Amino acid sequence: MFNFLVFEPMHESGMQVLRDAGNVRMASDPKDEDAIIAEVQDIDAIAARAMGGVTRRIVENAPRLKIVGRHGVGVDNIDIEACTEHGVQVVNTPLATVESVAEHTLGLMLDASKRMAFGDAQLRQGNWAVRYDIMGREMRGRVLGIIGFGRIGRRLAEICHKGLGMQILYSDVVAAPELEQELGARKVGMDELLQTAEYVTVHVPLVPATRGLIGEREFGLMQPHALFFNCSRGPVIDEMALYRAMRDGVIAGAGIDVFEQEPTPEDNPLFELENMIVTPHMASTTQEAMVAMSLVAEDLVRYLKGEPVLYPVNKLS
């Protein structure tokens, strides 16, 4: 029987997989490194979510730890280098959130185009006449620029091109010739994308090279009527630069699901802006995605039983 430590509750589908294979414990406080260290002495596998992280100290103080599973895609809260050095396999669920995040991004794009949330709030305050002040825009035929053309970016491109006839630009280190042919997508440098696209959305992982990727200079390259969206990771953009760009009319609007600090403070200046749509890091929170992410448990069990994992993040020698 194996011992599993689960950082946060996850869907029963995954929990049952772990229970069938061994003993399951819930972390007392995933954000307290010392508390986790005290709890990992006999742990074979960790299932981590967004809260807390698997640090070098935790890895070094977990003598039986063999595998860490990320309930989700981003592994920026797991010390991959430390895991690899100590022979600990890391896995995630790269396919689980593709549809949910792509759809959520589209939802933000639609809302920013039609200002539905703003109209809803005004109507609830009795302001029927706001309908004369809101001027929406149609998305059909407009240029969508996608920074980071991985699974989510590609799915969004497919939805927006086939469903709305949008023109697709993308910026990525890897080309996607099949989608260039299928969707007419065009690979360009990031500066050209920012200068040309009317809708700009970011879908990159948080790594040293992408931290602060979009700041004052990048917003300054965008068109005044452009709309900006981020459903990747908060630190990928400079939040105050976004605030100033919105406040000063450098860009027309934005929608974000992630923040530099989470939970974000209640006095975040972005909340002052009427042309800003915010959601609380919920893009991947759908019934389907929660089940799929919880099934990282299957890879944990596979590895402990000596079987190949489906979604390895690091390569062990």
Residue pairs with C-beta under 8 A, 6 or more apart in sequence:
1 21
1 22
1 23
2 21
2 22
2 23
2 44
2 45
2 301
2 304
3 22
3 23
3 25
3 42
3 43
3 44
3 45
3 64
4 18
4 21
4 22
4 23
4 24
4 25
4 43
4 44
4 45
4 46
4 47
4 297
4 300
5 25
5 26
5 27
5 36
5 39
5 40
5 43
5 45
5 46
5 47
6 15
6 18
6 24
6 25
6 26
6 27
6 46
6 47
7 27
7 30
7 46
7 47
7 48
7 49
7 51
7 52
8 27
8 30
8 49
8 50
8 51
8 71
9 15
9 26
10 47
10 49
10 71
10 290
10 293
10 294
10 297
11 290
11 291
11 293
11 294
12 294
13 291
13 294
13 295
14 47
14 71
14 291
14 293
14 294
14 295
14 296
14 297
14 298
15 24
15 294
15 297
17 295
17 297
17 298
17 301
18 24
18 47
18 297
18 300
18 301
21 300
21 301
21 304
22 44
25 39
25 43
27 35
27 36
27 39
27 52
28 35
28 39
29 35
29 36
29 52
30 36
30 48
30 49
30 51
30 52
30 53
31 51
31 52
32 52
33 55
33 57
33 58
36 52
36 58
37 57
37 58
37 61
37 62
40 46
40 58
40 61
40 62
40 65
41 61
41 62
41 63
41 64
42 64
43 62
43 64
43 65
44 64
44 65
44 66
44 67
44 304
45 65
45 66
45 67
45 68
45 69
45 300
45 303
45 304
46 54
46 62
46 65
46 67
46 68
46 69
47 69
47 71
47 296
47 297
47 300
48 54
48 68
48 69
48 70
48 71
48 77
48 78
49 70
49 71
49 72
50 72
50 74
50 77
50 262
50 281
52 77
53 77
53 78
53 79
54 68
54 77
54 78
54 79
54 83
55 79
55 82
56 79
56 81
56 82
59 65
59 79
59 82
59 83
59 86
59 88
60 82
60 86
65 86
65 88
66 87
66 88
66 89
66 303
66 304
67 88
67 89
67 90
67 91
67 299
67 300
67 303
67 304
67 309
68 78
68 83
68 88
68 89
68 90
68 91
69 90
69 91
69 92
69 296
69 297
69 299
69 300
70 78
70 90
70 91
70 92
70 93
70 296
70 313
71 93
71 293
71 294
71 296
72 92
72 93
72 96
72 97
72 284
72 293
73 92
73 93
73 94
73 96
73 97
73 205
74 92
74 205
74 206
74 233
75 90
75 92
75 205
75 313
76 205
76 206
76 207
76 233
78 90
78 313
80 90
80 313
80 314
82 88
83 89
83 90
83 314
84 90
84 314
84 315
84 316
87 316
89 303
89 309
89 312
89 314
89 316
90 312
90 313
90 314
91 296
91 299
91 300
91 303
91 309
91 310
91 311
91 312
91 313
92 296
92 311
92 313
93 292
93 293
93 295
93 296
93 311
94 151
94 311
95 151
95 292
95 311
96 284
96 289
96 292
96 293
96 295
97 152
97 283
97 284
97 289
97 292
97 293
98 151
98 152
98 155
99 155
99 286
99 288
99 289
100 283
100 284
100 285
100 286
100 288
100 289
101 152
101 203
101 231
101 283
101 284
102 152
102 155
102 156
102 159
103 159
104 231
104 257
104 279
104 282
104 283
104 284
105 152
105 156
105 201
105 203
105 229
105 231
105 283
106 156
106 159
106 160
108 229
108 231
108 255
108 256
108 257
108 277
108 279
109 139
109 160
109 199
109 201
109 227
109 229
109 255
110 116
110 139
111 117
111 255
111 277
112 227
112 229
112 253
112 254
112 255
112 275
112 277
113 136
113 137
113 138
113 139
113 227
114 136
114 137
115 134
115 136
117 277
118 130
118 134
118 274
119 130
119 131
119 134
122 130
123 130
139 160
139 164
139 166
139 199
140 164
140 165
140 166
141 165
141 166
141 167
142 166
142 167
142 198
142 199
143 166
143 167
143 169
143 196
143 197
143 198
143 199
144 156
144 157
144 160
144 161
144 166
144 167
144 168
144 169
144 197
144 198
144 199
144 201
145 169
145 170
145 171
145 193
145 194
145 196
145 197
145 199
145 200
145 201
146 153
146 156
146 157
146 168
146 169
146 170
146 171
146 201
146 203
147 153
147 170
147 171
147 172
147 190
147 193
147 200
147 201
147 202
147 203
147 204
147 213
147 214
148 171
148 172
148 202
148 203
148 204
148 205
148 232
149 157
149 170
149 171
149 172
149 174
149 176
149 179
149 185
149 187
149 203
150 172
150 203
150 204
152 203
152 231
153 170
153 172
153 201
153 203
154 176
154 179
156 201
156 203
157 168
157 170
157 179
157 183
157 185
158 179
158 183
160 166
160 168
161 167
161 168
161 183
161 184
161 185
162 183
166 199
167 184
168 179
168 183
168 184
168 185
168 186
169 185
169 186
169 187
169 188
169 192
169 193
169 196
169 197
170 176
170 185
170 186
170 187
170 188
170 193
171 187
171 188
171 189
171 190
171 193
172 187
175 187
176 185
176 187
179 185
180 186
180 187
188 196
190 218
191 221
193 200
194 200
194 218
194 221
194 222
195 221
195 222
195 223
197 222
197 223
197 226
198 223
198 225
198 226
198 227
199 226
199 227
199 229
200 222
200 226
200 227
200 228
200 229
201 228
201 229
201 230
201 231
202 213
202 214
202 229
202 230
202 231
202 232
202 236
202 237
203 231
203 232
204 210
204 213
204 232
204 233
204 236
205 232
205 233
206 232
206 233
206 235
206 236
210 233
210 236
211 235
211 236
212 235
212 236
212 237
212 238
213 236
213 237
214 228
214 230
214 236
214 237
214 238
214 241
214 242
215 237
215 238
215 241
216 238
216 241
216 244
216 245
219 228
219 241
219 242
219 244
219 245
219 250
219 251
220 245
220 250
222 228
222 245
222 250
222 251
223 251
224 249
224 250
224 251
224 252
225 252
226 251
226 252
227 251
227 252
227 253
227 254
227 255
228 242
228 245
228 251
228 253
228 254
228 255
229 254
229 255
229 256
230 236
230 237
230 254
230 255
230 256
230 257
230 258
231 256
231 257
231 258
231 283
232 258
233 258
234 256
234 258
234 259
234 260
234 261
234 262
234 264
235 260
236 258
237 256
237 260
239 259
239 260
239 268
239 270
240 269
242 254
242 256
242 270
243 269
243 270
243 273
244 250
245 251
246 253
246 254
246 270
246 273
246 275
246 276
247 273
252 275
253 275
253 276
253 277
254 275
254 276
254 277
255 276
255 277
255 278
255 279
256 270
256 276
256 277
256 278
256 279
257 278
257 279
257 280
257 281
257 282
257 283
258 281
259 268
259 281
262 281
263 280
270 276
270 278
271 278
284 293
296 311
298 310
299 309
299 310
299 311
302 308
302 309
302 310
303 309
